Amino acid sequence: MVQTRQYQVPTDRLYEPSTNMWVQLHGALLRVGFDELGQETHGDVAFLQLAESGTVLRRGEELGSLEAGKYVGPIFSPLSGTVSSVNQAVLDNPRLINIDPLGSGWLAELSPAVDEALDRLLSEPEEIRAWFDDRVREFRTQGVLAE
């Protein structure tokens, strides 16, 4: 776990810097969700839709969509693979994304594509800390986050 500003960022997962999403090995699957900064910058989530099990996605394609206080639009997959399962609890209660983004607020589990290269995701504690600090500064400069 790295502490950066007021955020705790677990180092037991990988991070996709452009989407503020995490990827974590969960058995043979990869579980994905928003990090704390991602959920905070979206605001209170009111509605969530996710791709169905069996959907094949390339990195950057739509994993789903959400409606939140500060954002309405697509959720882009942080990796390529086949959707193995979606989190029914978060579909039933989208606020879980805000309440527990690193735990019960996960979105989906994917079986990674054969050619998926996870080494492009952030994994080292110091690179995670530096990236997260930069994102917080960026969002504060844009007025997305309060000081």
Secondary structure, DSSP 8 states (H G I E B T S, - for coil): -EEETTEEE-SSSEEETTTTEEEEEETTEEEEEE-HHHHHHH-SEEEEEE--TT-EE-TTSEEEEEEESS-EEEEE-SS-EEEEEE-HHHHH-TTHHHH-TTTTT--EEEEE-TT--GGGSB-SHHHHHHHHHHHHHHHHHTTSS--
